[in-house]
Amino acid sequence: MGAAAITDRGCAVSGGATAGLSTGARCAAVLCVAAAAWLVVAHDQGRRRARVLFADGVVESPLRARWERSRVWFQRWLRERREWLCLPVALVVALLGESVLPVLAGVIAVPLVRRWLQKRALVRERERRADGVVALCGAVVGELRAGREPGQALLVAVRGSGVMGAAEAGVSAAARFGGDVPGALGHAAREPGLDGLAGVAACWRVAVDGGAGLAAGLDRLEGALRDERRRREELRAQLAGAWSTVAVLALLPVLGLGLGAALGSDPLRVLLHTPAGLVCLLAGGLLEAAGLCWAGRIVRAGEAA
């Protein structure tokens, strides 16, 4: 009996060591793959930098040129579909945890991440258009002071800005043929990011009806829009710390899993293969999502104010 107990205990210890070794081996394999990918990217960047510096003496082979075109195409494709990166990450977690649940979570995360990226793209496009309106006011003022007529000045500025999108045709036609320029500008101001065009329309209407100087009014409007943009940038800089706190809170569970794996407790197996772990995973995920939504709402409320 004593020998059998010792044998069973030795088998249990060896089995635990083997499980810990397999987990460590999987983590080491993932780290090796990541390091190899980083080395390949760094080496490729070094080659591109050398090729730019010493372009006169470098003759590229057709195979190298084909590889460069394929790499550029893949980077462009990946930049346009960044939400699909959730699937490889989920696959790695599924391999480490030996469960299909991370893959299902990755599939669910793809549309959510796509929606978030689209919202960010819309915000960036709105800010780009707002900056374009500021540049448009400055260009019109410059053309007016150079001696052009208001319609010609607006036409040249609109062609150079390229921020009006679908409304550019109507504004250009009104400026070229003497139409209702304030009405066209007011219609264009309804698009996201082009709110400043309402001020341009008001200045144009005052200058036509009351005889006031259009250049002076647009100059003051440009200064006001620049002040608004500067306040927006200052607010974003002040809220950068809050957004960093939100990001750290989002990464704390991942750091906890990594710390548990480093200590040899195998948290993925506990979370994905035990009833108590599944309950903790579900509750923790819900609380994490609620906390992130709450913190993001507080920061966005500060931005809106």
C-alpha positions in Angstrom: 0.0 0.0 0.0 2.8 2.4 0.9 4.6 1.7 -2.3 1.4 2.1 -4.3 0.7 5.5 -2.6 4.2 6.7 -3.3 3.9 5.6 -7.0 0.6 7.4 -7.4 2.0 10.5 -5.8 5.0 10.4 -8.0 2.7 10.0 -11.1 0.6 13.0 -10.0 3.7 15.1 -9.5 5.1 14.1 -12.8 1.7 14.7 -14.5 1.5 18.2 -13.0 5.0 19.0 -14.0 4.2 17.8 -17.6 1.1 20.0 -17.7 3.1 23.0 -16.4 5.8 22.2 -19.0 3.3 21.9 -21.8 1.8 25.3 -20.8 5.2 26.9 -20.6 6.1 25.3 -23.9 3.0 26.8 -25.6 3.7 30.2 -24.1 7.4 30.0 -25.3 6.2 29.0 -28.8 3.9 32.0 -29.0 6.7 34.3 -27.8 9.1 32.8 -30.3 6.6 33.4 -33.2 6.0 37.0 -32.1 9.8 37.6 -31.8 10.4 36.1 -35.3 7.7 38.3 -36.8 9.2 41.3 -35.1 12.7 40.5 -36.4 11.3 40.0 -39.9 9.6 43.4 -39.9 12.6 45.1 -38.4 14.9 43.6 -40.9 12.6 44.5 -43.8 12.4 48.1 -42.5 16.2 48.2 -42.4 16.4 47.1 -46.0 13.9 49.7 -47.1 15.8 52.4 -45.2 19.1 51.3 -46.9 17.4 51.2 -50.3 16.2 54.8 -49.8 19.6 56.0 -48.8 21.6 54.1 -51.4 19.0 53.9 -54.2 21.5 54.7 -57.0 23.5 51.5 -56.6 20.6 49.0 -55.9 19.1 46.9 -58.6 16.0 45.0 -57.4 15.2 41.6 -58.8 11.7 40.8 -60.2 11.1 38.5 -57.3 11.9 41.2 -54.8 9.7 43.7 -56.5 6.8 41.2 -56.6 7.4 40.6 -52.9 7.3 44.3 -52.2 4.0 44.7 -54.1 2.5 41.8 -52.3 3.6 43.2 -48.9 2.2 46.6 -49.7 -1.1 45.1 -50.8 -1.3 43.0 -47.7 -0.6 45.9 -45.5 -3.3 48.0 -47.2 -5.8 45.1 -47.0 -5.0 44.6 -43.3 -5.3 48.3 -42.6 -8.8 48.3 -44.1 -9.8 45.1 -42.2 -8.1 45.5 -38.9 -11.1 44.0 -37.0 -10.2 40.6 -38.4 -7.1 40.6 -36.2 -9.4 39.5 -33.4 -9.5 36.0 -34.9 -5.8 35.2 -34.8 -5.6 36.5 -31.2 -8.6 34.4 -30.3 -7.1 31.4 -32.0 -3.8 31.8 -30.0 -5.8 32.0 -26.8 -7.9 29.0 -27.8 -4.7 27.0 -28.5 -3.2 28.0 -25.1 -6.4 27.2 -23.3 -7.4 24.2 -25.4 -11.0 25.4 -25.8 -13.2 26.7 -28.5 -14.7 29.5 -26.4 -12.1 32.1 -27.3 -12.7 31.5 -31.0 -16.4 32.2 -30.5 -15.6 35.3 -28.5 -13.3 36.4 -31.4 -16.1 35.9 -33.9 -18.4 38.0 -31.8 -15.7 40.7 -31.3 -15.2 41.2 -35.0 -18.4 43.2 -35.7 -18.0 45.1 -32.4 -14.5 46.2 -33.3 -15.5 47.0 -36.8 -18.2 49.4 -35.5 -15.7 51.0 -33.1 -13.2 51.5 -35.9 -15.9 53.0 -38.1 -16.9 55.5 -35.4 -13.2 56.5 -35.0 -12.9 56.9 -38.7 -16.0 59.1 -38.8 -14.6 61.3 -36.0 -11.3 61.7 -37.8 -13.1 62.6 -41.0 -15.2 65.1 -39.2 -12.2 66.8 -37.7 -10.4 66.7 -41.1 -13.4 68.5 -42.7 -13.5 71.1 -39.9 -9.8 71.8 -40.4 -10.5 72.1 -44.1 -13.2 74.8 -43.5 -10.6 76.8 -41.6 -8.2 76.5 -44.5 -11.0 77.4 -46.9 -11.7 80.7 -45.0 -8.0 81.6 -45.1 -7.8 80.7 -48.8 -10.9 82.9 -49.7 -9.4 85.8 -47.7 -6.1 85.5 -49.5 -7.8 85.4 -52.9 -10.0 88.4 -52.0 -7.0 90.5 -50.9 -5.2 89.5 -54.1 -7.9 91.2 -56.1 -10.3 88.4 -57.2 -14.0 88.7 -57.2 -15.8 86.9 -54.3 -17.3 84.2 -56.6 -13.9 83.5 -58.2 -12.2 83.5 -54.9 -14.6 81.0 -53.4 -14.4 78.8 -56.5 -10.6 78.7 -56.3 -10.7 78.0 -52.6 -13.3 75.2 -52.9 -11.2 73.5 -55.6 -8.1 73.7 -53.5 -9.7 72.5 -50.2 -11.5 69.3 -51.3 -13.4 68.9 -48.1 -17.0 69.5 -49.2 -17.6 66.1 -50.8 -20.9 65.9 -52.6 -21.8 69.5 -51.8 -18.8 70.8 -53.7 -20.6 70.7 -57.1 -23.5 72.9 -55.8 -21.2 75.5 -54.2 -19.0 75.6 -57.2 -21.9 76.1 -59.6 -23.4 78.9 -57.4 -20.0 80.6 -57.3 -19.4 80.3 -61.0 -22.8 81.3 -62.4 -23.8 83.8 -59.8 -26.4 81.7 -58.0 -27.4 81.6 -54.3 -24.0 81.1 -52.8 -25.2 81.5 -49.1 -27.9 78.9 -49.7 -25.4 76.5 -51.2 -23.0 77.0 -48.3 -25.8 76.6 -45.8 -26.8 73.3 -47.5 -23.2 72.1 -47.4 -23.0 73.0 -43.7 -25.5 70.2 -42.9 -22.9 67.6 -43.6 -20.7 66.3 -40.7 -17.7 68.5 -40.0 -18.8 71.4 -42.2 -20.6 73.4 -39.5 -18.2 76.3 -40.1 -19.7 76.9 -43.6 -22.8 78.3 -41.9 -20.6 81.1 -40.7 -19.2 81.6 -44.2 -22.8 81.8 -45.5 -23.7 84.4 -42.9 -20.6 86.5 -43.8 -21.4 86.2 -47.5 -25.1 87.2 -47.0 -24.1 90.2 -44.8 -21.4 91.3 -47.4 -23.9 91.1 -50.3 -26.9 92.7 -48.5 -25.3 95.2 -46.2 -22.2 96.0 -48.2 -19.8 95.0 -45.4 -16.3 93.7 -46.2 -16.3 90.0 -46.9 -12.6 89.6 -46.3 -12.8 91.1 -42.8 -15.7 88.9 -41.8 -14.1 85.7 -43.1 -10.8 86.7 -41.4 -12.6 87.0 -38.0 -14.5 83.8 -38.7 -11.2 82.0 -39.4 -9.8 83.2 -36.1 -12.8 82.0 -34.2 -12.6 78.6 -35.9 -8.9 78.3 -35.1 -9.6 79.2 -31.4 -12.3 76.5 -31.3 -9.9 73.9 -32.8 -7.2 74.9 -30.3 -9.6 74.5 -27.4 -10.6 71.1 -28.8 -6.9 70.0 -28.9 -6.3 71.3 -25.4 -9.3 69.3 -24.1 -8.1 66.2 -25.9 -4.7 66.6 -24.3 -6.2 67.0 -20.8 -8.4 63.9 -21.3 -5.5 61.8 -22.6 -4.7 60.8 -19.0 -8.3 59.7 -18.5 -8.3 57.6 -21.6 -4.9 56.1 -20.6 -6.5 55.1 -17.3 -9.4 53.4 -19.2 -6.9 51.5 -21.3 -4.9 50.3 -18.2 -8.1 49.1 -16.6 -9.0 47.2 -19.7 -5.6 45.5 -19.8 -5.5 44.6 -16.1 -7.4 41.2 -16.6 -4.9 40.2 -19.3 -2.0 41.1 -17.0 -3.6 39.0 -14.3 -3.9 36.0 -16.6 -0.2 36.4 -17.6 0.9 36.7 -14.0 -1.1 33.6 -13.1 0.4 31.7 -16.0 3.9 32.8 -14.9 3.2 31.4 -11.4 2.2 28.1 -12.9 -1.5 28.1 -11.9 -2.7 27.8 -15.5 -5.6 30.3 -15.3 -6.9 29.6 -18.8 -7.6 25.9 -18.0 -9.4 27.0 -14.8 -11.5 29.6 -16.6 -12.4 27.5 -19.6 -12.7 24.0 -18.3 -14.3 24.3 -14.8 -17.9 25.4 -14.0 -16.6 27.9 -11.3 -14.2 29.3 -13.8 -16.8 29.7 -16.5 -19.1 31.5 -14.0 -16.1 33.8 -13.0 -15.3 34.4 -16.7 -18.8 35.4 -17.6 -19.2 37.6 -14.5 -15.8 39.2 -15.0 -16.5 39.9 -18.7 -19.8 41.5 -17.9 -18.3 43.7 -15.2 -15.3 44.6 -17.4 -17.7 45.6 -20.2 -19.8 47.6 -17.8 -16.8 49.3 -16.3 -15.3 50.3 -19.7 -18.7 51.6 -20.9 -19.1 53.7 -17.7 -15.6 55.1 -17.8 -15.8 55.8 -21.6 -19.2 57.6 -21.0 -17.7 59.8 -18.3 -14.8 60.8 -20.5 -17.0 61.4 -23.6 -19.3 63.6 -21.4 -16.3 65.7 -20.5 -15.4 66.0 -24.2 -18.9 67.0 -25.0 -19.0 69.6 -22.3 
